[in-house]
Amino acid sequence: MNKIISMAFLCAAAMSFTACVNEEDDLFDKSAAERLNEASELYSKRLCASPNGWAVQLYPTKEDKAPYGNGYLLLFRFHENKSVDASMYNALSNNTYMSASSTWDVITDNGPVLSFNTYNSVVHTFSDPEDVPSTGSDLDPNDETGTGIGGDYEFIIVDAPEDASYMMLKGKKRGTYNLLTPVEEGVDYETYLTDVRNFQNSTFPSDAPTFDVLHAGEVLYKMADANDGIPNIFEYDKDQIINESFNPFLITKLGDDYYLRFRDSKTYGDYTVQEFKYDKEKDIFVSTDNAECYISGDDPLRFFKQTIHADKYPYYFQWTATTESSAAYANMMTNLESQMTNVKYTLGNLQLKPGENNSMVFKVFYKYNRRNYSVDFNFSYTESENGLTLTYNGTSSTGSALLTAFPALQTLIDAMSGNVSVAAGKSAFNLRTIRLISDANPEVWYNIEMKS
């Protein structure tokens, strides 16, 4: 009996083994080499699937210090003949447009890997172990020889949807994730990079001591020093150094829309966000993940008060009137210029300068008999919740003579007096231009530009 049972078990085991072998044959009916070749062909086609190439958000390393932690916007166009065109316009290209071509391939190394297998002066800039000329100074040199920027030239293809809506690459050595999005057909590469660069420089200027504000529902965060692309983001009322948290970002463009995308998806308040779209009408970047999260510029009134408190802040600025103004204000200026021209005077710039003890000087420049002159008209000011109240306090004997000779100048002084609201001249992200608006007559406003 025992023998019969043993034989039954042996037969069952044999049948089970035979079934497994047949299943393995069905699963692996192609050799490993064949499957790898098919994967290489598939992802090669996906790389070529965007007709005008890709905008590449490249992060060489995971650091938070420039230039290693900066993001770099590159453009890649892959061709079926295994050539690739690459372009960039940044500090590593000496702030000029740069393009280069080379060859590429999708190799298989525990998965599909994009490899730039001949030298490309754009791509390999990030992996060349050479010193970076744009860092350091004569007094404080910074030699990166042996490491360079520290990036990759081979990238693991993490995700590549069939619809070519995006691709995600991962640096093979550094492990940074790099998003690729399609470039619209017909878009010129140099024009694209120039537009993005100009937008970023004007939106996050390096020469105005402002900050931006990230709104996460009811929780506010300061976004300081965004001009270098590596902002420090910390809760609004907390210490900037103790609570520092850096999150590099890049700007890209699709049509007329600009997008800001942080390198890392992070949680602010109760929201986890990464990408924002610029709303030109509202002058804010709105999260594409949650509309309750957005980034705004600085408060124009707060910033203007800062610049005119020369005794309280380490900034001393002059504000020069620009040609941008309301029709009512422009009409005042036209009348003044006409009255002065009739007696051989030439009106020059108008300038606002902060003074001591809550005072402000309105300086008028003019020319007479080929000589340049200026005269000061003095104001005191008090701060209100929504703006300033300007009170005219007189001028010199020369200024009084000008007021008598040119009634339009007196009209201008009167229009500047009283309650004044402060707004952004163009964008709250760039407060080098500010707008002063008369509360008594909101039709009277003029822009002033910061001159440091």
C-alpha positions as CSV (number, residue, x, y, z in Angstrom):
1,M,0.0,0.0,0.0
2,N,2.8,2.4,0.9
3,K,4.4,1.7,-2.5
4,I,1.2,2.6,-4.3
5,I,0.9,5.9,-2.4
6,S,4.6,6.8,-3.1
7,M,4.1,6.1,-6.8
8,A,1.1,8.4,-6.8
9,F,3.1,11.2,-5.3
10,L,5.8,10.8,-7.8
11,C,3.4,11.0,-10.7
12,A,1.8,14.1,-9.3
13,A,5.2,15.8,-8.8
14,A,6.2,14.9,-12.4
15,M,3.0,16.4,-13.8
16,S,3.4,19.5,-11.7
17,F,7.0,20.0,-12.9
18,T,6.0,19.5,-16.6
19,A,3.3,22.1,-16.2
20,C,5.8,24.6,-14.8
21,V,8.2,24.0,-17.6
22,N,5.5,24.6,-20.2
23,E,4.6,27.9,-18.4
24,E,8.2,29.1,-18.4
25,D,8.4,28.4,-22.1
26,D,5.3,30.5,-22.7
27,L,6.7,33.4,-20.6
28,F,10.1,33.5,-22.1
29,D,9.6,32.5,-25.7
30,K,12.2,35.2,-26.6
31,S,15.8,35.4,-25.5
32,A,17.0,38.0,-23.1
33,A,18.9,39.7,-25.9
34,E,15.8,39.9,-28.0
35,R,13.8,41.4,-25.2
36,L,16.5,44.0,-24.5
37,N,16.7,44.9,-28.2
38,E,12.9,45.4,-28.3
39,A,13.0,47.6,-25.2
40,S,15.8,49.7,-26.8
41,E,13.8,50.1,-30.0
42,L,10.6,51.0,-28.1
43,Y,12.2,53.7,-26.0
44,S,14.2,55.1,-29.0
45,K,10.9,55.6,-30.7
46,R,9.4,57.3,-27.7
47,L,12.4,59.7,-27.6
48,C,11.7,60.6,-31.2
49,A,8.0,60.9,-30.7
50,S,8.0,64.6,-30.0
51,P,8.5,66.2,-33.5
52,N,10.2,69.4,-32.2
53,G,12.0,67.7,-29.3
54,W,11.8,68.2,-25.6
55,A,12.3,70.8,-23.0
56,V,14.5,69.2,-20.4
57,Q,14.5,70.2,-16.7
58,L,18.0,69.0,-15.8
59,Y,19.3,68.9,-12.2
60,P,22.9,67.7,-12.1
61,T,22.9,67.0,-8.4
62,K,20.7,67.0,-5.3
63,E,22.6,69.9,-3.7
64,D,21.1,73.2,-2.7
65,K,24.1,75.4,-3.6
66,A,24.7,77.2,-6.9
67,P,25.8,76.1,-9.5
68,Y,25.6,72.4,-8.5
69,G,22.1,72.6,-7.2
70,N,20.7,74.8,-9.9
71,G,18.3,73.5,-12.5
72,Y,19.3,74.0,-16.1
73,L,16.8,74.2,-19.0
74,L,18.0,72.3,-22.1
75,L,16.3,71.5,-25.3
76,F,16.8,68.1,-27.0
77,R,15.7,67.0,-30.4
78,F,16.2,63.3,-31.1
79,H,16.4,62.0,-34.7
80,E,15.8,58.4,-35.9
81,N,19.3,58.3,-37.4
82,K,20.5,58.4,-33.8
83,S,21.7,62.0,-33.9
84,V,20.6,64.6,-31.3
85,D,20.5,68.4,-31.2
86,A,21.0,70.0,-27.8
87,S,20.7,73.6,-26.8
88,M,21.0,75.8,-23.7
89,Y,21.3,79.5,-22.7
90,N,22.7,79.9,-19.2
91,A,25.8,80.7,-17.1
92,L,27.5,77.5,-18.2
93,S,27.2,78.6,-21.8
94,N,28.7,82.0,-20.9
95,N,25.2,83.5,-20.9
96,T,24.9,83.1,-24.7
97,Y,22.8,80.7,-26.8
98,M,24.7,77.4,-27.4
99,S,23.8,74.4,-29.5
100,A,25.6,71.2,-30.3
101,S,24.9,67.9,-32.0
102,S,26.2,64.4,-31.3
103,T,24.9,60.8,-31.3
104,W,22.8,58.9,-28.8
105,D,21.5,55.5,-28.2
106,V,19.3,53.6,-25.8
107,I,21.4,51.0,-24.2
108,T,20.2,48.2,-21.8
109,D,21.7,48.1,-18.3
110,N,19.2,46.7,-15.9
111,G,16.7,48.7,-17.8
112,P,16.7,51.2,-20.7
113,V,19.3,53.9,-20.4
114,L,19.7,57.0,-22.6
115,S,23.4,57.4,-23.4
116,F,25.0,60.3,-25.3
117,N,27.7,58.2,-26.7
118,T,29.7,60.8,-28.6
119,Y,30.8,64.1,-27.1
120,N,28.2,66.9,-26.9
121,S,29.4,70.2,-25.7
122,V,26.0,71.0,-24.2
123,V,25.2,67.7,-22.5
124,H,28.7,66.8,-21.4
125,T,29.2,70.2,-19.8
126,F,27.4,68.8,-16.8
127,S,29.6,65.7,-16.4
128,D,33.0,67.1,-17.5
129,P,35.4,67.1,-14.5
130,E,36.6,70.6,-15.2
131,D,36.7,73.9,-13.3
132,V,33.6,76.0,-13.6
133,P,34.7,79.5,-14.6
134,S,31.6,81.2,-13.4
135,T,32.2,80.3,-9.7
136,G,34.5,82.0,-7.3
137,S,36.5,85.2,-7.7
138,D,40.2,86.3,-7.9
139,L,40.2,86.8,-4.1
140,D,38.1,83.7,-3.3
141,P,38.7,81.1,-6.1
142,N,36.6,78.0,-6.3
143,D,38.3,75.2,-8.2
144,E,36.0,72.4,-9.2
145,T,38.7,70.5,-11.2
146,G,38.1,66.8,-10.9
147,T,34.3,67.2,-10.3
148,G,33.0,70.0,-12.4
149,I,29.2,70.4,-12.0
150,G,29.0,66.7,-11.1
151,G,26.2,65.7,-13.3
152,D,25.4,62.8,-15.7
153,Y,25.5,62.0,-19.4
154,E,23.6,58.7,-19.1
155,F,20.0,58.6,-17.8
156,I,17.7,55.8,-16.8
157,I,14.4,56.1,-18.7
158,V,12.0,55.9,-15.8
159,D,8.7,56.7,-17.6
160,A,7.9,57.3,-21.2
161,P,4.1,57.3,-22.0
162,E,3.1,56.3,-25.5
163,D,1.3,59.6,-26.0
164,A,4.6,61.5,-25.7
165,S,3.1,63.9,-23.1
166,Y,6.2,63.7,-21.0
167,M,9.2,61.6,-20.2
168,M,11.1,61.1,-16.9
169,L,14.8,60.5,-16.8
170,K,16.9,59.7,-13.8
171,G,20.6,60.4,-13.6
172,K,22.5,57.1,-13.6
173,K,25.1,58.2,-11.1
174,R,23.5,61.1,-9.2
175,G,19.9,59.8,-9.1
176,T,18.3,63.2,-9.9
177,Y,14.9,63.1,-11.7
178,N,14.7,65.2,-14.9
179,L,11.4,65.9,-16.5
180,L,11.0,66.2,-20.3
181,T,8.0,68.0,-21.8
182,P,7.3,68.4,-25.6
183,V,8.4,71.6,-27.4
184,E,5.6,72.8,-29.7
185,E,6.1,72.4,-33.4
186,G,7.4,75.5,-35.1
187,V,9.0,76.9,-32.0
188,D,12.6,78.1,-32.6
189,Y,15.0,76.9,-29.9
190,E,16.9,80.1,-29.4
191,T,13.7,82.1,-29.2
192,Y,12.2,79.7,-26.7
193,L,15.2,79.8,-24.4
194,T,15.5,83.6,-24.7
195,D,11.8,84.1,-23.8
196,V,12.1,81.9,-20.8
197,R,15.3,83.5,-19.7
198,N,13.9,87.0,-20.0
199,F,10.7,86.1,-18.2
200,Q,12.7,84.5,-15.3
201,N,15.1,87.5,-15.0
202,S,12.2,90.0,-15.0
203,T,10.1,88.0,-12.6
204,F,12.8,87.2,-10.1
205,P,15.2,90.1,-10.4
206,S,18.6,90.0,-8.8
207,D,18.8,93.8,-8.0
208,A,15.7,94.4,-5.8
209,P,15.7,93.2,-2.2
210,T,12.2,91.8,-2.3
211,F,10.8,88.3,-1.5
212,D,7.9,86.3,-2.8
213,V,5.2,84.6,-0.8
214,L,4.0,81.0,-1.1
215,H,0.3,80.7,0.0
216,A,-0.6,77.2,1.3
217,G,-4.2,77.8,2.3
218,E,-4.0,79.9,5.4
219,V,-0.3,79.3,6.0
220,L,2.2,81.7,4.4
221,Y,5.8,81.1,3.5
222,K,8.5,83.5,2.5
223,M,10.3,82.6,-0.7
224,A,13.5,84.5,-0.4
225,D,16.4,84.9,-2.9
226,A,14.6,83.3,-5.8
227,N,16.7,85.2,-8.3
228,D,19.3,82.5,-8.5
229,G,16.7,79.7,-8.9
230,I,17.4,78.2,-5.5
231,P,14.9,80.0,-3.1
232,N,14.9,79.6,0.6
233,I,11.3,78.8,1.6
234,F,10.3,79.1,5.3
235,E,7.3,80.1,7.3
236,Y,6.6,83.8,7.0
237,D,7.3,84.9,10.5
238,K,10.1,82.5,11.3
239,D,13.8,83.0,11.2
240,Q,15.3,82.6,7.7
241,I,18.5,80.9,8.8
242,I,17.2,78.6,11.5
243,N,14.3,77.4,9.3
244,E,16.0,77.4,5.9
245,S,14.7,74.9,3.4
246,F,15.8,75.2,-0.2
247,N,13.9,74.0,-3.2
248,P,15.4,74.8,-6.7
249,F,13.0,75.5,-9.6
250,L,13.0,76.0,-13.3
251,I,10.7,78.0,-15.7
252,T,9.4,76.4,-18.9
253,K,7.0,77.7,-21.5
254,L,4.0,76.2,-23.4
255,G,2.4,78.6,-25.9
256,D,2.1,81.9,-24.1
257,D,2.0,80.2,-20.6
258,Y,4.9,80.0,-18.3
259,Y,5.3,77.2,-15.7
260,L,7.4,77.1,-12.5
261,R,8.3,73.6,-11.3
262,F,10.3,72.9,-8.2
263,R,12.9,70.2,-8.3
264,D,11.3,68.4,-5.3
265,S,7.6,67.8,-4.5
266,K,7.2,69.2,-0.9
267,T,4.5,69.7,1.6
268,Y,3.7,73.3,2.6
269,G,0.9,73.6,5.2
270,D,-1.5,70.9,4.3
271,Y,-0.7,70.7,0.6
272,T,1.9,68.9,-1.4
273,V,2.8,70.8,-4.5
274,Q,5.5,71.0,-7.2
275,E,4.3,72.8,-10.3
276,F,2.7,76.2,-10.8
277,K,1.3,78.0,-13.8
278,Y,1.6,81.8,-14.1
279,D,-1.7,83.7,-14.2
280,K,-0.9,87.0,-15.9
281,E,-4.2,88.6,-15.1
282,K,-3.8,87.9,-11.4
283,D,0.0,88.2,-11.4
284,I,0.4,84.9,-9.4
285,F,1.7,81.4,-10.0
286,V,-1.2,79.0,-9.3
287,S,-0.4,75.4,-8.3
288,T,-1.5,72.9,-10.9
289,D,-2.1,70.4,-8.1
290,N,-4.3,72.6,-5.8
291,A,-5.7,76.0,-6.7
292,E,-5.6,77.0,-3.0
293,C,-1.8,77.1,-3.2
294,Y,-0.2,80.0,-5.2
295,I,2.9,82.2,-5.2
296,S,2.6,86.0,-5.2
297,G,5.1,88.8,-5.3
298,D,6.0,91.1,-2.5
299,D,3.7,93.7,-1.1
300,P,4.4,97.0,-3.0
301,L,3.5,99.2,-0.1
302,R,5.7,97.3,2.3
303,F,8.6,97.4,-0.1
304,F,8.2,101.1,-0.9
305,K,8.1,102.0,2.8
306,Q,11.3,100.0,3.2
307,T,13.2,101.9,0.6
308,I,12.2,105.4,1.8
309,H,13.2,104.6,5.4
310,A,16.9,105.3,4.7
311,D,17.5,105.6,8.5
312,K,16.1,102.2,9.3
313,Y,17.1,100.0,6.4
314,P,20.5,99.3,4.7
315,Y,19.0,100.3,1.3
316,Y,19.1,103.8,-0.1
317,F,17.2,104.2,-3.3
318,Q,16.2,107.0,-5.7
319,W,13.0,106.7,-7.7
320,T,12.9,108.2,-11.1
321,A,9.6,109.0,-12.8
322,T,9.1,106.9,-16.0
323,T,7.1,107.8,-19.1
324,E,4.4,105.3,-18.0
325,S,1.5,107.3,-16.4
326,S,-2.2,107.9,-16.7
327,A,-3.6,110.2,-19.3
328,A,-4.4,112.8,-16.6
329,Y,-0.9,112.9,-15.3
330,A,0.6,112.8,-18.8
331,N,-1.5,115.9,-19.6
332,M,0.0,117.7,-16.6
333,M,3.5,116.9,-17.8
334,T,2.7,118.0,-21.4
335,N,1.5,121.3,-20.1
336,L,4.6,121.8,-18.0
337,E,6.9,120.9,-20.9
338,S,5.0,123.3,-23.2
339,Q,5.2,126.2,-20.7
340,M,8.9,125.7,-20.2
341,T,9.7,125.3,-23.9
342,N,8.0,128.6,-24.6
343,V,10.7,130.4,-22.6
344,K,13.7,128.2,-23.7
345,Y,13.7,125.9,-20.7
346,T,13.9,122.1,-21.2
347,L,12.3,119.7,-18.7
348,G,14.4,116.8,-17.6
349,N,13.9,113.9,-15.2
350,L,11.7,113.9,-12.1
351,Q,13.1,112.1,-9.1
352,L,12.0,111.1,-5.6
353,K,14.6,110.7,-2.9
354,P,14.1,109.6,0.7
355,G,15.2,112.1,3.3
356,E,15.5,112.1,7.1
357,N,12.7,112.2,9.6
358,N,9.9,111.0,7.3
359,S,10.7,113.4,4.6
360,M,10.9,113.1,0.8
361,V,12.4,115.2,-1.9
362,F,10.8,115.7,-5.3
363,K,13.7,116.8,-7.5
364,V,13.0,118.4,-10.8
365,F,15.8,118.5,-13.4
366,Y,15.8,121.1,-16.2
367,K,18.1,122.8,-18.6
368,Y,18.4,126.5,-19.4
369,N,21.0,128.3,-21.6
370,R,22.7,124.9,-22.2
371,R,23.3,124.4,-18.5
372,N,21.8,121.7,-16.3
373,Y,19.9,122.6,-13.1
374,S,17.8,120.9,-10.5
375,V,15.6,122.1,-7.7
376,D,14.1,120.4,-4.7
377,F,10.5,120.4,-3.6
378,N,10.1,119.1,0.0
379,F,7.5,116.8,1.3
380,S,6.9,115.2,4.7
381,Y,4.9,112.0,4.9
382,T,3.0,109.9,7.3
383,E,2.3,106.2,6.8
384,S,-1.2,104.9,6.7
385,E,-2.5,101.3,6.5
386,N,-3.1,101.5,2.7
387,G,-0.4,104.1,1.6
388,L,1.2,107.4,2.4
389,T,0.0,110.9,3.1
390,L,2.3,113.5,1.4
391,T,2.4,117.1,2.7
392,Y,4.1,119.8,0.7
393,N,6.6,121.7,2.9
394,G,8.0,124.3,0.5
395,T,11.1,124.8,-1.7
396,S,14.0,127.2,-2.2
397,S,13.7,130.7,-3.7
398,T,14.6,129.2,-7.1
399,G,11.8,126.6,-6.7
400,S,9.3,129.4,-5.8
401,A,10.3,131.3,-8.9
402,L,9.7,128.3,-11.0
403,L,6.2,127.7,-9.5
404,T,5.3,131.3,-10.3
405,A,6.7,131.1,-13.8
406,F,5.1,127.7,-14.6
407,P,1.6,127.2,-13.2
408,A,1.6,123.6,-14.5
409,L,4.4,122.9,-12.0
410,Q,2.2,124.0,-9.2
411,T,-0.6,121.8,-10.5
412,L,1.8,118.9,-10.5
413,I,2.9,119.5,-6.9
414,D,-0.8,119.8,-5.8
415,A,-1.6,116.5,-7.6
416,M,1.2,114.7,-5.7
417,S,0.1,116.0,-2.3
418,G,-2.5,114.2,-0.1
419,N,-3.2,110.5,0.3
420,V,-1.3,108.2,-2.1
421,S,-1.8,104.5,-2.7
422,V,1.1,102.3,-3.7
423,A,0.8,99.5,-6.2
424,A,3.0,97.4,-8.5
425,G,4.0,99.3,-11.6
426,K,4.1,96.1,-13.8
427,S,4.3,93.0,-11.5
428,A,4.5,92.5,-7.8
429,F,7.3,90.0,-8.5
430,N,9.5,92.9,-9.8
431,L,9.1,96.0,-7.7
432,R,11.8,98.0,-9.4
433,T,8.8,99.8,-10.9
434,I,6.1,101.1,-8.5
435,R,2.9,103.0,-9.2
436,L,1.8,106.0,-7.0
437,I,-1.9,106.7,-7.3
438,S,-3.8,109.8,-6.0
439,D,-6.6,108.8,-3.6
440,A,-8.3,112.1,-4.3
441,N,-8.3,111.4,-8.1
442,P,-7.4,107.8,-9.0
443,E,-7.2,108.9,-12.6
444,V,-3.9,110.6,-11.6
445,W,-1.1,108.0,-11.3
446,Y,2.5,107.6,-12.4
447,N,5.2,105.0,-12.3
448,I,8.5,105.5,-10.7
449,E,11.6,103.3,-11.3
450,M,14.1,102.3,-8.7
451,K,17.7,103.5,-9.2
452,S,20.1,102.0,-6.7
